[in-house]
Amino acid sequence: MRKGILKGFEGSWGSGLGYLLIQDAETQVVERVPCDNGPTVRALNSAFGNAIGEGHTVNQSGFVGQEVFWDYDDMGLTMAGFCPVEEASEELIDAYEGQE
């Protein structure tokens, strides 16, 4: 599990693949995390609001700067999901802090 600050989103409407730009909380490096384009944008909108723009566009001002916990899928290829830090359960925080 990782923690970081959302810095942006890259992707195209028809490709199905997008990249969530996340600045890692420990290294401060901005990573391009592969993700499912549509579901990720809908999740960003659900979590933070105002992420969906007109004409299949992404309103990045709706989520840039937000801090999240996130992780890769079981194969380590794409993002499995994210949770806003402000909404994280104690169990999630303990799991993050208990990692080696």
Secondary structure in CASP SS format (residue, H / E / C, confidence):
PFRMAT SS
TARGET T0000
AUTHOR 0000-0000-0000
METHOD secondary structure of the structure
MODEL  1
M C 1.00
R E 1.00
K E 1.00
G E 1.00
I E 1.00
L E 1.00
K E 1.00
G E 1.00
F E 1.00
E E 1.00
G E 1.00
S C 1.00
W C 1.00
G C 1.00
S C 1.00
G C 1.00
L E 1.00
G E 1.00
Y E 1.00
L E 1.00
L E 1.00
I E 1.00
Q E 1.00
D E 1.00
A C 1.00
E C 1.00
T C 1.00
Q C 1.00
V C 1.00
V E 1.00
E E 1.00
R E 1.00
V E 1.00
P E 1.00
C E 1.00
D E 1.00
N H 1.00
G H 1.00
P H 1.00
T H 1.00
V H 1.00
R H 1.00
A H 1.00
L H 1.00
N H 1.00
S H 1.00
A H 1.00
F H 1.00
G C 1.00
N C 1.00
A C 1.00
I E 1.00
G E 1.00
E C 1.00
G C 1.00
H C 1.00
T E 1.00
V E 1.00
N C 1.00
Q H 1.00
S H 1.00
G H 1.00
F C 1.00
V C 1.00
G C 1.00
Q C 1.00
E E 1.00
V E 1.00
F E 1.00
W E 1.00
D E 1.00
Y E 1.00
D C 1.00
D C 1.00
M C 1.00
G C 1.00
L C 1.00
T C 1.00
M E 1.00
A E 1.00
G E 1.00
F E 1.00
C E 1.00
P E 1.00
V H 1.00
E H 1.00
E H 1.00
A C 1.00
S C 1.00
E H 1.00
E H 1.00
L H 1.00
I H 1.00
D H 1.00
A H 1.00
Y H 1.00
E H 1.00
G C 1.00
Q C 1.00
E C 1.00
END
